[in-house]
Amino acid sequence: MAEEKARKRKLPRSESLNTASSVRPAIPRPLERDVLVEAGHRCAIPTCKQTPVQIAHIIPWEIVREHTFDNLIALCPNCHERYDKRHEIDRKAMMQYKANLSVINQRYGDLEKRVLEYFVEHPNEDHIWLPSSFEILLLYLLKDGLLVDAIGRGFSINISISDTFSRKRYNLTSKGKEFIQKWIHAKAIE
């Protein structure tokens, strides 16, 4: 009877993967590095951004049996568990988080991404003050209409300290607010 129970016992996930035909190979280091760099070595969920991170398969490895850049995403241990084990984050959302990472990384520079993250982390803010000299580094956010220079609109005051430092106020536009909301809620961003 004990032998019969042992035979009916389901194998743990790790045992079931370690058969001769289905050993899960390690993710190649260059591929792992690319996935980590894509997410800035932080969790890819825009409202999380925690460290450390793990590499997760969007479609489980057990189904696809391969490691590909398009199917891998960096997640903190908590978000990884929320996705894989507790199913609090669905696959469609995870695929959109991955797609949005690509759009943001291809379109915006480091400072622009940090400005977007600032608005994610401060949902009640509608403006940010930055050094005037940073305007060139915000070029694509300005061109895309997500931010607007508030000078000339009665909102901005340039503050000079010995003519070496001045700040500008940049307002988040309604288009910018919509962009942030789409990013947070795993909706397609253009």
Biotite code that builds the C-alpha atoms (Angstrom):
import biotite.structure as struc

atoms = struc.array([
    struc.Atom([0.000, 0.000, 0.000], chain_id="A", res_id=1, res_name="MET", atom_name="CA", element="C"),
    struc.Atom([2.860, 2.405, 0.775], chain_id="A", res_id=2, res_name="ALA", atom_name="CA", element="C"),
    struc.Atom([4.373, 1.612, -2.632], chain_id="A", res_id=3, res_name="GLU", atom_name="CA", element="C"),
    struc.Atom([1.067, 2.388, -4.342], chain_id="A", res_id=4, res_name="GLU", atom_name="CA", element="C"),
    struc.Atom([0.881, 5.768, -2.577], chain_id="A", res_id=5, res_name="LYS", atom_name="CA", element="C"),
    struc.Atom([4.451, 6.536, -3.629], chain_id="A", res_id=6, res_name="ALA", atom_name="CA", element="C"),
    struc.Atom([3.619, 5.754, -7.261], chain_id="A", res_id=7, res_name="ARG", atom_name="CA", element="C"),
    struc.Atom([0.552, 8.006, -7.199], chain_id="A", res_id=8, res_name="LYS", atom_name="CA", element="C"),
    struc.Atom([2.497, 10.849, -5.586], chain_id="A", res_id=9, res_name="ARG", atom_name="CA", element="C"),
    struc.Atom([3.087, 13.692, -8.007], chain_id="A", res_id=10, res_name="LYS", atom_name="CA", element="C"),
    struc.Atom([6.711, 14.495, -8.581], chain_id="A", res_id=11, res_name="LEU", atom_name="CA", element="C"),
    struc.Atom([7.851, 17.905, -7.393], chain_id="A", res_id=12, res_name="PRO", atom_name="CA", element="C"),
    struc.Atom([8.386, 20.373, -10.214], chain_id="A", res_id=13, res_name="ARG", atom_name="CA", element="C"),
    struc.Atom([12.192, 20.069, -10.021], chain_id="A", res_id=14, res_name="SER", atom_name="CA", element="C"),
    struc.Atom([12.083, 16.264, -10.194], chain_id="A", res_id=15, res_name="GLU", atom_name="CA", element="C"),
    struc.Atom([9.699, 16.259, -13.137], chain_id="A", res_id=16, res_name="SER", atom_name="CA", element="C"),
    struc.Atom([12.016, 18.576, -15.104], chain_id="A", res_id=17, res_name="LEU", atom_name="CA", element="C"),
    struc.Atom([15.154, 16.557, -14.513], chain_id="A", res_id=18, res_name="ASN", atom_name="CA", element="C"),
    struc.Atom([14.417, 13.637, -16.782], chain_id="A", res_id=19, res_name="THR", atom_name="CA", element="C"),
    struc.Atom([16.961, 12.897, -19.493], chain_id="A", res_id=20, res_name="ALA", atom_name="CA", element="C"),
    struc.Atom([14.873, 14.552, -22.207], chain_id="A", res_id=21, res_name="SER", atom_name="CA", element="C"),
    struc.Atom([13.777, 17.641, -20.300], chain_id="A", res_id=22, res_name="SER", atom_name="CA", element="C"),
    struc.Atom([16.704, 18.997, -18.270], chain_id="A", res_id=23, res_name="VAL", atom_name="CA", element="C"),
    struc.Atom([16.306, 22.749, -18.081], chain_id="A", res_id=24, res_name="ARG", atom_name="CA", element="C"),
    struc.Atom([19.544, 24.398, -19.178], chain_id="A", res_id=25, res_name="PRO", atom_name="CA", element="C"),
    struc.Atom([20.771, 27.560, -17.525], chain_id="A", res_id=26, res_name="ALA", atom_name="CA", element="C"),
    struc.Atom([19.914, 30.828, -19.234], chain_id="A", res_id=27, res_name="ILE", atom_name="CA", element="C"),
    struc.Atom([23.012, 31.812, -21.230], chain_id="A", res_id=28, res_name="PRO", atom_name="CA", element="C"),
    struc.Atom([24.869, 34.598, -19.422], chain_id="A", res_id=29, res_name="ARG", atom_name="CA", element="C"),
    struc.Atom([24.794, 37.059, -22.396], chain_id="A", res_id=30, res_name="PRO", atom_name="CA", element="C"),
    struc.Atom([21.007, 36.601, -22.681], chain_id="A", res_id=31, res_name="LEU", atom_name="CA", element="C"),
    struc.Atom([20.560, 37.062, -18.929], chain_id="A", res_id=32, res_name="GLU", atom_name="CA", element="C"),
    struc.Atom([22.656, 40.229, -19.109], chain_id="A", res_id=33, res_name="ARG", atom_name="CA", element="C"),
    struc.Atom([20.528, 41.629, -21.977], chain_id="A", res_id=34, res_name="ASP", atom_name="CA", element="C"),
    struc.Atom([17.311, 41.048, -19.998], chain_id="A", res_id=35, res_name="VAL", atom_name="CA", element="C"),
    struc.Atom([18.787, 42.689, -16.890], chain_id="A", res_id=36, res_name="LEU", atom_name="CA", element="C"),
    struc.Atom([20.052, 45.689, -18.859], chain_id="A", res_id=37, res_name="VAL", atom_name="CA", element="C"),
    struc.Atom([16.653, 46.084, -20.552], chain_id="A", res_id=38, res_name="GLU", atom_name="CA", element="C"),
    struc.Atom([15.013, 46.514, -17.136], chain_id="A", res_id=39, res_name="ALA", atom_name="CA", element="C"),
    struc.Atom([17.843, 48.565, -15.649], chain_id="A", res_id=40, res_name="GLY", atom_name="CA", element="C"),
    struc.Atom([18.672, 45.709, -13.259], chain_id="A", res_id=41, res_name="HIS", atom_name="CA", element="C"),
    struc.Atom([15.345, 46.397, -11.527], chain_id="A", res_id=42, res_name="ARG", atom_name="CA", element="C"),
    struc.Atom([11.923, 44.782, -11.546], chain_id="A", res_id=43, res_name="CYS", atom_name="CA", element="C"),
    struc.Atom([10.230, 45.451, -14.891], chain_id="A", res_id=44, res_name="ALA", atom_name="CA", element="C"),
    struc.Atom([6.879, 46.255, -13.245], chain_id="A", res_id=45, res_name="ILE", atom_name="CA", element="C"),
    struc.Atom([6.833, 50.081, -13.363], chain_id="A", res_id=46, res_name="PRO", atom_name="CA", element="C"),
    struc.Atom([5.179, 50.493, -9.962], chain_id="A", res_id=47, res_name="THR", atom_name="CA", element="C"),
    struc.Atom([7.731, 48.167, -8.334], chain_id="A", res_id=48, res_name="CYS", atom_name="CA", element="C"),
    struc.Atom([11.291, 48.689, -9.681], chain_id="A", res_id=49, res_name="LYS", atom_name="CA", element="C"),
    struc.Atom([12.727, 46.733, -6.714], chain_id="A", res_id=50, res_name="GLN", atom_name="CA", element="C"),
    struc.Atom([16.021, 44.895, -6.512], chain_id="A", res_id=51, res_name="THR", atom_name="CA", element="C"),
    struc.Atom([17.321, 42.231, -6.506], chain_id="A", res_id=52, res_name="PRO", atom_name="CA", element="C"),
    struc.Atom([15.739, 40.619, -9.536], chain_id="A", res_id=53, res_name="VAL", atom_name="CA", element="C"),
    struc.Atom([15.296, 37.189, -11.027], chain_id="A", res_id=54, res_name="GLN", atom_name="CA", element="C"),
    struc.Atom([14.827, 36.253, -14.659], chain_id="A", res_id=55, res_name="ILE", atom_name="CA", element="C"),
    struc.Atom([11.323, 34.946, -15.331], chain_id="A", res_id=56, res_name="ALA", atom_name="CA", element="C"),
    struc.Atom([9.808, 33.257, -18.350], chain_id="A", res_id=57, res_name="HIS", atom_name="CA", element="C"),
    struc.Atom([6.632, 34.984, -19.538], chain_id="A", res_id=58, res_name="ILE", atom_name="CA", element="C"),
    struc.Atom([5.375, 31.775, -21.151], chain_id="A", res_id=59, res_name="ILE", atom_name="CA", element="C"),
    struc.Atom([6.629, 29.029, -18.807], chain_id="A", res_id=60, res_name="PRO", atom_name="CA", element="C"),
    struc.Atom([9.763, 27.153, -19.796], chain_id="A", res_id=61, res_name="TRP", atom_name="CA", element="C"),
    struc.Atom([7.835, 23.903, -19.421], chain_id="A", res_id=62, res_name="GLU", atom_name="CA", element="C"),
    struc.Atom([5.747, 24.975, -22.423], chain_id="A", res_id=63, res_name="ILE", atom_name="CA", element="C"),
    struc.Atom([8.298, 26.658, -24.690], chain_id="A", res_id=64, res_name="VAL", atom_name="CA", element="C"),
    struc.Atom([11.405, 24.649, -23.675], chain_id="A", res_id=65, res_name="ARG", atom_name="CA", element="C"),
    struc.Atom([13.741, 27.476, -24.682], chain_id="A", res_id=66, res_name="GLU", atom_name="CA", element="C"),
    struc.Atom([15.219, 30.694, -23.391], chain_id="A", res_id=67, res_name="HIS", atom_name="CA", element="C"),
    struc.Atom([14.560, 33.680, -25.681], chain_id="A", res_id=68, res_name="THR", atom_name="CA", element="C"),
    struc.Atom([14.914, 37.397, -25.084], chain_id="A", res_id=69, res_name="PHE", atom_name="CA", element="C"),
    struc.Atom([11.284, 38.086, -26.033], chain_id="A", res_id=70, res_name="ASP", atom_name="CA", element="C"),
    struc.Atom([10.043, 35.571, -23.458], chain_id="A", res_id=71, res_name="ASN", atom_name="CA", element="C"),
    struc.Atom([12.253, 36.636, -20.527], chain_id="A", res_id=72, res_name="LEU", atom_name="CA", element="C"),
    struc.Atom([11.666, 39.503, -18.112], chain_id="A", res_id=73, res_name="ILE", atom_name="CA", element="C"),
    struc.Atom([13.401, 40.742, -14.958], chain_id="A", res_id=74, res_name="ALA", atom_name="CA", element="C"),
    struc.Atom([11.193, 40.553, -11.865], chain_id="A", res_id=75, res_name="LEU", atom_name="CA", element="C"),
    struc.Atom([11.847, 40.995, -8.166], chain_id="A", res_id=76, res_name="CYS", atom_name="CA", element="C"),
    struc.Atom([11.203, 37.810, -6.132], chain_id="A", res_id=77, res_name="PRO", atom_name="CA", element="C"),
    struc.Atom([7.849, 39.184, -4.923], chain_id="A", res_id=78, res_name="ASN", atom_name="CA", element="C"),
    struc.Atom([6.530, 40.019, -8.427], chain_id="A", res_id=79, res_name="CYS", atom_name="CA", element="C"),
    struc.Atom([7.945, 36.729, -9.757], chain_id="A", res_id=80, res_name="HIS", atom_name="CA", element="C"),
    struc.Atom([5.927, 34.843, -7.149], chain_id="A", res_id=81, res_name="GLU", atom_name="CA", element="C"),
    struc.Atom([2.854, 37.023, -7.795], chain_id="A", res_id=82, res_name="ARG", atom_name="CA", element="C"),
    struc.Atom([3.131, 36.058, -11.475], chain_id="A", res_id=83, res_name="TYR", atom_name="CA", element="C"),
    struc.Atom([4.224, 32.409, -11.424], chain_id="A", res_id=84, res_name="ASP", atom_name="CA", element="C"),
    struc.Atom([2.705, 31.043, -8.229], chain_id="A", res_id=85, res_name="LYS", atom_name="CA", element="C"),
    struc.Atom([-0.145, 33.263, -7.038], chain_id="A", res_id=86, res_name="ARG", atom_name="CA", element="C"),
    struc.Atom([-1.272, 34.317, -10.547], chain_id="A", res_id=87, res_name="HIS", atom_name="CA", element="C"),
    struc.Atom([-2.043, 37.866, -9.378], chain_id="A", res_id=88, res_name="GLU", atom_name="CA", element="C"),
    struc.Atom([-0.455, 39.212, -12.569], chain_id="A", res_id=89, res_name="ILE", atom_name="CA", element="C"),
    struc.Atom([-1.753, 37.655, -15.771], chain_id="A", res_id=90, res_name="ASP", atom_name="CA", element="C"),
    struc.Atom([0.284, 36.671, -18.802], chain_id="A", res_id=91, res_name="ARG", atom_name="CA", element="C"),
    struc.Atom([-1.258, 39.351, -21.026], chain_id="A", res_id=92, res_name="LYS", atom_name="CA", element="C"),
    struc.Atom([-0.143, 42.055, -18.577], chain_id="A", res_id=93, res_name="ALA", atom_name="CA", element="C"),
    struc.Atom([3.348, 40.555, -18.323], chain_id="A", res_id=94, res_name="MET", atom_name="CA", element="C"),
    struc.Atom([3.683, 40.482, -22.112], chain_id="A", res_id=95, res_name="MET", atom_name="CA", element="C"),
    struc.Atom([2.618, 44.136, -22.249], chain_id="A", res_id=96, res_name="GLN", atom_name="CA", element="C"),
    struc.Atom([5.112, 45.129, -19.519], chain_id="A", res_id=97, res_name="TYR", atom_name="CA", element="C"),
    struc.Atom([7.807, 43.512, -21.683], chain_id="A", res_id=98, res_name="LYS", atom_name="CA", element="C"),
    struc.Atom([6.607, 45.267, -24.865], chain_id="A", res_id=99, res_name="ALA", atom_name="CA", element="C"),
    struc.Atom([6.425, 48.628, -23.073], chain_id="A", res_id=100, res_name="ASN", atom_name="CA", element="C"),
    struc.Atom([10.002, 48.204, -21.831], chain_id="A", res_id=101, res_name="LEU", atom_name="CA", element="C"),
    struc.Atom([11.089, 47.920, -25.440], chain_id="A", res_id=102, res_name="SER", atom_name="CA", element="C"),
    struc.Atom([9.203, 51.064, -26.490], chain_id="A", res_id=103, res_name="VAL", atom_name="CA", element="C"),
    struc.Atom([10.540, 53.135, -23.597], chain_id="A", res_id=104, res_name="ILE", atom_name="CA", element="C"),
    struc.Atom([14.126, 51.906, -23.988], chain_id="A", res_id=105, res_name="ASN", atom_name="CA", element="C"),
    struc.Atom([14.183, 52.573, -27.719], chain_id="A", res_id=106, res_name="GLN", atom_name="CA", element="C"),
    struc.Atom([12.566, 55.996, -27.533], chain_id="A", res_id=107, res_name="ARG", atom_name="CA", element="C"),
    struc.Atom([13.901, 57.648, -24.377], chain_id="A", res_id=108, res_name="TYR", atom_name="CA", element="C"),
    struc.Atom([17.250, 58.358, -22.779], chain_id="A", res_id=109, res_name="GLY", atom_name="CA", element="C"),
    struc.Atom([18.231, 57.676, -19.193], chain_id="A", res_id=110, res_name="ASP", atom_name="CA", element="C"),
    struc.Atom([17.087, 61.029, -17.775], chain_id="A", res_id=111, res_name="LEU", atom_name="CA", element="C"),
    struc.Atom([13.801, 60.824, -19.669], chain_id="A", res_id=112, res_name="GLU", atom_name="CA", element="C"),
    struc.Atom([13.151, 57.348, -18.245], chain_id="A", res_id=113, res_name="LYS", atom_name="CA", element="C"),
    struc.Atom([13.912, 58.635, -14.750], chain_id="A", res_id=114, res_name="ARG", atom_name="CA", element="C"),
    struc.Atom([11.477, 61.512, -15.224], chain_id="A", res_id=115, res_name="VAL", atom_name="CA", element="C"),
    struc.Atom([8.780, 59.039, -16.302], chain_id="A", res_id=116, res_name="LEU", atom_name="CA", element="C"),
    struc.Atom([9.580, 56.854, -13.279], chain_id="A", res_id=117, res_name="GLU", atom_name="CA", element="C"),
    struc.Atom([9.328, 59.938, -11.055], chain_id="A", res_id=118, res_name="TYR", atom_name="CA", element="C"),
    struc.Atom([5.742, 60.476, -12.207], chain_id="A", res_id=119, res_name="PHE", atom_name="CA", element="C"),
    struc.Atom([4.967, 56.767, -11.680], chain_id="A", res_id=120, res_name="VAL", atom_name="CA", element="C"),
    struc.Atom([6.288, 57.002, -8.108], chain_id="A", res_id=121, res_name="GLU", atom_name="CA", element="C"),
    struc.Atom([4.565, 60.354, -7.445], chain_id="A", res_id=122, res_name="HIS", atom_name="CA", element="C"),
    struc.Atom([1.090, 59.969, -8.966], chain_id="A", res_id=123, res_name="PRO", atom_name="CA", element="C"),
    struc.Atom([-0.188, 63.237, -7.482], chain_id="A", res_id=124, res_name="ASN", atom_name="CA", element="C"),
    struc.Atom([2.578, 65.341, -9.038], chain_id="A", res_id=125, res_name="GLU", atom_name="CA", element="C"),
    struc.Atom([2.006, 67.099, -12.338], chain_id="A", res_id=126, res_name="ASP", atom_name="CA", element="C"),
    struc.Atom([5.349, 68.886, -12.693], chain_id="A", res_id=127, res_name="HIS", atom_name="CA", element="C"),
    struc.Atom([9.045, 68.532, -12.030], chain_id="A", res_id=128, res_name="ILE", atom_name="CA", element="C"),
    struc.Atom([11.802, 71.135, -11.598], chain_id="A", res_id=129, res_name="TRP", atom_name="CA", element="C"),
    struc.Atom([15.080, 70.393, -13.355], chain_id="A", res_id=130, res_name="LEU", atom_name="CA", element="C"),
    struc.Atom([18.212, 72.343, -14.223], chain_id="A", res_id=131, res_name="PRO", atom_name="CA", element="C"),
    struc.Atom([17.720, 74.449, -17.364], chain_id="A", res_id=132, res_name="SER", atom_name="CA", element="C"),
    struc.Atom([20.715, 72.789, -18.945], chain_id="A", res_id=133, res_name="SER", atom_name="CA", element="C"),
    struc.Atom([18.862, 69.429, -18.937], chain_id="A", res_id=134, res_name="PHE", atom_name="CA", element="C"),
    struc.Atom([16.405, 70.516, -21.638], chain_id="A", res_id=135, res_name="GLU", atom_name="CA", element="C"),
    struc.Atom([18.396, 68.787, -24.383], chain_id="A", res_id=136, res_name="ILE", atom_name="CA", element="C"),
    struc.Atom([18.227, 65.559, -22.371], chain_id="A", res_id=137, res_name="LEU", atom_name="CA", element="C"),
    struc.Atom([14.424, 65.822, -22.252], chain_id="A", res_id=138, res_name="LEU", atom_name="CA", element="C"),
    struc.Atom([14.096, 66.402, -25.986], chain_id="A", res_id=139, res_name="LEU", atom_name="CA", element="C"),
    struc.Atom([12.012, 63.330, -26.844], chain_id="A", res_id=140, res_name="TYR", atom_name="CA", element="C"),
    struc.Atom([9.604, 63.744, -23.920], chain_id="A", res_id=141, res_name="LEU", atom_name="CA", element="C"),
    struc.Atom([9.085, 67.330, -25.093], chain_id="A", res_id=142, res_name="LEU", atom_name="CA", element="C"),
    struc.Atom([8.775, 66.380, -28.786], chain_id="A", res_id=143, res_name="LYS", atom_name="CA", element="C"),
    struc.Atom([6.318, 63.586, -27.968], chain_id="A", res_id=144, res_name="ASP", atom_name="CA", element="C"),
    struc.Atom([4.194, 66.046, -26.006], chain_id="A", res_id=145, res_name="GLY", atom_name="CA", element="C"),
    struc.Atom([4.470, 64.189, -22.686], chain_id="A", res_id=146, res_name="LEU", atom_name="CA", element="C"),
    struc.Atom([6.150, 67.182, -21.013], chain_id="A", res_id=147, res_name="LEU", atom_name="CA", element="C"),
    struc.Atom([5.908, 70.882, -21.705], chain_id="A", res_id=148, res_name="VAL", atom_name="CA", element="C"),
    struc.Atom([8.237, 73.653, -20.637], chain_id="A", res_id=149, res_name="ASP", atom_name="CA", element="C"),
    struc.Atom([6.103, 75.813, -18.357], chain_id="A", res_id=150, res_name="ALA", atom_name="CA", element="C"),
    struc.Atom([8.010, 79.053, -19.103], chain_id="A", res_id=151, res_name="ILE", atom_name="CA", element="C"),
    struc.Atom([5.815, 81.610, -20.777], chain_id="A", res_id=152, res_name="GLY", atom_name="CA", element="C"),
    struc.Atom([2.659, 79.997, -19.429], chain_id="A", res_id=153, res_name="ARG", atom_name="CA", element="C"),
    struc.Atom([2.760, 81.851, -16.113], chain_id="A", res_id=154, res_name="GLY", atom_name="CA", element="C"),
    struc.Atom([3.828, 78.797, -14.158], chain_id="A", res_id=155, res_name="PHE", atom_name="CA", element="C"),
    struc.Atom([7.605, 78.904, -14.268], chain_id="A", res_id=156, res_name="SER", atom_name="CA", element="C"),
    struc.Atom([10.157, 81.057, -12.546], chain_id="A", res_id=157, res_name="ILE", atom_name="CA", element="C"),
    struc.Atom([13.840, 80.800, -13.397], chain_id="A", res_id=158, res_name="ASN", atom_name="CA", element="C"),
    struc.Atom([15.931, 80.945, -10.268], chain_id="A", res_id=159, res_name="ILE", atom_name="CA", element="C"),
    struc.Atom([19.566, 81.985, -10.708], chain_id="A", res_id=160, res_name="SER", atom_name="CA", element="C"),
    struc.Atom([22.299, 81.620, -8.146], chain_id="A", res_id=161, res_name="ILE", atom_name="CA", element="C"),
    struc.Atom([25.274, 83.655, -9.284], chain_id="A", res_id=162, res_name="SER", atom_name="CA", element="C"),
    struc.Atom([24.244, 82.979, -12.893], chain_id="A", res_id=163, res_name="ASP", atom_name="CA", element="C"),
    struc.Atom([25.580, 79.430, -12.616], chain_id="A", res_id=164, res_name="THR", atom_name="CA", element="C"),
    struc.Atom([22.404, 77.492, -11.945], chain_id="A", res_id=165, res_name="PHE", atom_name="CA", element="C"),
    struc.Atom([18.835, 77.965, -13.068], chain_id="A", res_id=166, res_name="SER", atom_name="CA", element="C"),
    struc.Atom([15.865, 75.654, -12.970], chain_id="A", res_id=167, res_name="ARG", atom_name="CA", element="C"),
    struc.Atom([12.901, 75.118, -15.227], chain_id="A", res_id=168, res_name="LYS", atom_name="CA", element="C"),
    struc.Atom([9.533, 73.716, -14.415], chain_id="A", res_id=169, res_name="ARG", atom_name="CA", element="C"),
    struc.Atom([8.290, 70.991, -16.741], chain_id="A", res_id=170, res_name="TYR", atom_name="CA", element="C"),
    struc.Atom([4.604, 70.127, -16.623], chain_id="A", res_id=171, res_name="ASN", atom_name="CA", element="C"),
    struc.Atom([3.272, 66.669, -17.339], chain_id="A", res_id=172, res_name="LEU", atom_name="CA", element="C"),
    struc.Atom([0.703, 67.078, -20.116], chain_id="A", res_id=173, res_name="THR", atom_name="CA", element="C"),
    struc.Atom([-2.600, 65.228, -20.354], chain_id="A", res_id=174, res_name="SER", atom_name="CA", element="C"),
    struc.Atom([-0.913, 63.045, -22.996], chain_id="A", res_id=175, res_name="LYS", atom_name="CA", element="C"),
    struc.Atom([1.900, 62.417, -20.495], chain_id="A", res_id=176, res_name="GLY", atom_name="CA", element="C"),
    struc.Atom([-0.581, 61.473, -17.774], chain_id="A", res_id=177, res_name="LYS", atom_name="CA", element="C"),
    struc.Atom([-2.287, 59.058, -20.162], chain_id="A", res_id=178, res_name="GLU", atom_name="CA", element="C"),
    struc.Atom([1.107, 57.555, -21.089], chain_id="A", res_id=179, res_name="PHE", atom_name="CA", element="C"),
    struc.Atom([1.976, 56.997, -17.402], chain_id="A", res_id=180, res_name="ILE", atom_name="CA", element="C"),
    struc.Atom([-1.420, 55.392, -16.710], chain_id="A", res_id=181, res_name="GLN", atom_name="CA", element="C"),
    struc.Atom([-1.056, 53.039, -19.674], chain_id="A", res_id=182, res_name="LYS", atom_name="CA", element="C"),
    struc.Atom([2.449, 52.053, -18.554], chain_id="A", res_id=183, res_name="TRP", atom_name="CA", element="C"),
    struc.Atom([1.334, 51.399, -14.963], chain_id="A", res_id=184, res_name="ILE", atom_name="CA", element="C"),
    struc.Atom([-1.702, 49.364, -16.003], chain_id="A", res_id=185, res_name="HIS", atom_name="CA", element="C"),
    struc.Atom([0.056, 47.271, -18.674], chain_id="A", res_id=186, res_name="ALA", atom_name="CA", element="C"),
    struc.Atom([-1.701, 48.883, -21.622], chain_id="A", res_id=187, res_name="LYS", atom_name="CA", element="C"),
    struc.Atom([0.040, 49.376, -24.955], chain_id="A", res_id=188, res_name="ALA", atom_name="CA", element="C"),
    struc.Atom([2.023, 52.588, -25.178], chain_id="A", res_id=189, res_name="ILE", atom_name="CA", element="C"),
    struc.Atom([2.801, 54.074, -28.561], chain_id="A", res_id=190, res_name="GLU", atom_name="CA", element="C"),
])
